[in-house]
Structure formats: C-alpha cells, structure tokens
Amino acid sequence: MNTRVTTINEGFEMVGFSPIGGMNRRTFLQVSAAGAVTATVLGGVGRASAAPYSKFTWISPRGTLEVLDDFGFWIGKKMGYFADLGLDPEMQPGPSDGTATVKFVDVGQADMGFPSPGIFSFALENGMKLKSAFHWGARDTFSLAFRKGEGSNDLKALEGKTILLGSAAWQSIVDPMLAVQGVDISKVKYVEAGWPTWGTALAAGQGDAALAWEGLRAEWIGSGLNFEYWLGVQRSPLFANTYVVRAADLEDPDKKAFLDKYLRAWSMGLEFAYHNPMAAVHAVFEQFPSLATNIGPELGATSILQQINVVRGDMDKRKGWGDHDMTAWQTFFDKIHDLGQIKNPIVATDVCSNDCIGAANDFDHAKVEADAKAYVLPPELAAVDIEAVKAKLYDQAIA
C-alpha cells in the first residue's frame, strides 16, 4: 500500500511509503540497527542464554512510560505480585517509531511488546515470528479527536480531510477503524505530526482530526487540549493493544512457565485496579511525580477508569484477563487483508495464543480484592468521588 504520508514536525515535507507493507525483513532490521535508539539502550542484541531469562524487558509503543496506561504493572509491582519471578522485570519506553515495540521483541532487544492490532499485523506481514500471548484491550481504545464543534459521528465526513498522527505507523490503526465505518480510506490524508505534539498540532489547526485513545483524553485535558471525540469504545467493533512475545518463547517450557507467572502478576494488578482504581493511580503517581503534578487526582481517576473499561471488556464472556476472542481477531485480520493492509491472509489461531490465560488468571481473586480494599489512600486521592467521575466519563463524546 503506497500511501503518501507527510511529516510536519521536522520543518519540511517528507513523502514516502507508509509502514504497512513495502518494507522487507532485511530493510526492517537495518532500520532497527541504524535508528536513534541502539542495542545499548535496551541491552545487547540476541536472546539470553540463561534459563529462562537473564532479564525480562517489556517495551512500550510510546516514547514514554509517564502515563497511566501501564497501571497493572505499577500496582502489581508495588504489591509484590512480581516477586516470585527470580528477577526484577523491566519496563522501557520505545523509540518514537510506532513499530519499535515489535521490532525490538523480534530481534531480542526486548521480550514483550505492546502493539496495536495494526502494528502486530505489520510485524506478521514482515515475517516476524511473534505471537499475541495476552490480549490487554478487549474493547477499542482508539478515538478521533476534533476541535470543538467540528466533529461528526459519521466518519465518512473525513473523506477529503487530514488526520494527524504521532507516528506514520499509526495509519495501520486508523485505516481499519475508518473502513469498518464505511469510509473510503483512499480519500483520507495522514500527516505525521510527531510525538508528543500531534494533539497540539490539531489544536493549532494543522489538520481536521487526530488519533487519540482512552486515558490519553484525560491527559490531554491536563495539558489544556480540550477536544470533542468520536469514541471507539462506544462505536467501534474493533479492539485495542495486545502483549506479544516471540513465538519460540511460548514453545520453550521454561520460558512459557516464566510467562505464565509474569502475566499472572499483570492480571493480579489489573484485578486490583478494578477493585480500587485510585490505589492504582497512586502507584503510578508515586512512580512518576511529574504526571501527578500535570493531571492531578480527578483526571487520574478519569484516565484509569477509561482504560479499565477497555481492558475488561465484557468479562462475563471472557475466560479472564488477557483472553483472546479468536472470532473477533479473525474478523480483524480478514478485514485488513481485504483493505490490502496485509498481502497474506492470517489465521488468528496461528498467531494469537490463549495458552497462558488459564495460568495468568489462576490466583486468589478474593485475596487481591482484599488487598485492594485494604489499601490506604493519601487524602487527596481518597477525596475523589469515583461515581461522579464515572458519570461524566464520556462527556467529551460528540453529541
């Protein structure tokens, strides 16, 4: 798919191919090695020889960890849920390239990535032997931001318009989101406005809409960016990001056992946050005091509640945290194949695995709930009226 992608954050126009197709594996690996973030940042290239891992690194799709999105890890770590791994798991921000979260896992510079479904499909299309081991986002977290009074719930109105992205790679997120709403994506222009400035670019009038997601909406308010939104969580049949690993790691009994324990700790953190969202906010704010200063308790509550809704999905129909709905995944892969986003058909059960899900949810749920309810909040967080925040969670949605 040879799509014109324009960048505005370098002060000049760059035209080239979108990162969906058109890049062979050799080129891909050369780009990874030659990029601004080298192997020395996240450790040497290559798989660890120690069993099962000499270290374990989870890599973000964002250029920062100073967000509430990863709340399950931070509260899980604070509560000691990762303590039995035999090592201290690492979290790393990814480079600004939106595909780095899969690139680094593929070449062994990280062990678990957090791509959107579109970026995951990019990895598969480019021959990376990765599998989704834990589907974090059961509902669609993605949305489109508009300046107030300029949005529409009929996304066909975007034909002939410009959508701003933080990374050109995010086109793989937006194309299927638009296509399932009946939009002719060949009539939509994308502009790469850079991380973290694409929201500011929208406010400045440099495009007609911008990609956003749950949690980020609250953080943008804290930055003075007040938009209206077409909300995927309300209107989209798609879903959100997932945790991917090297397929070979799921086939290695020792590494599989480690992944079971690691994902169990994540699940416990997510379960804890469901029962006490403000405690999870507190854990993140302790880790990143500047985030606490920037958004404060109420917006912190708004952000985490938005994300918990995405992560849980319809839990009555799931086999626990991280469970893949294979029918939904197959529908997604079929759709992006129809769009030409991938050239080769993908069978969901070949690349998405629920092998870790039973073990990941095999914990004392009552104990985690008790931990959550016993957590003592500082006064400023305890003062937040969670029910009041829930009542206005979607006030930014286009009427």
Helices and strands as residue ranges (DSSP letters): E 5-7, H 25-34, H 39-42, E 57-59, H 71-78, G 83-85, E 90-92, H 100-106, E 112-113, H 117-125, E 130-134, E 142-147, G 155-158, E 162-165, G 168-170, H 171-179, G 185-187, E 189-192, H 198-203, E 209-213, H 216-222, E 227-231, H 232-235, E 243-246, H 247-251, H 253-275, H 277-287, H 289-312, G 315-317, H 326-339, H 348-351, H 357-360, H 365-374, H 379-382, H 386-391
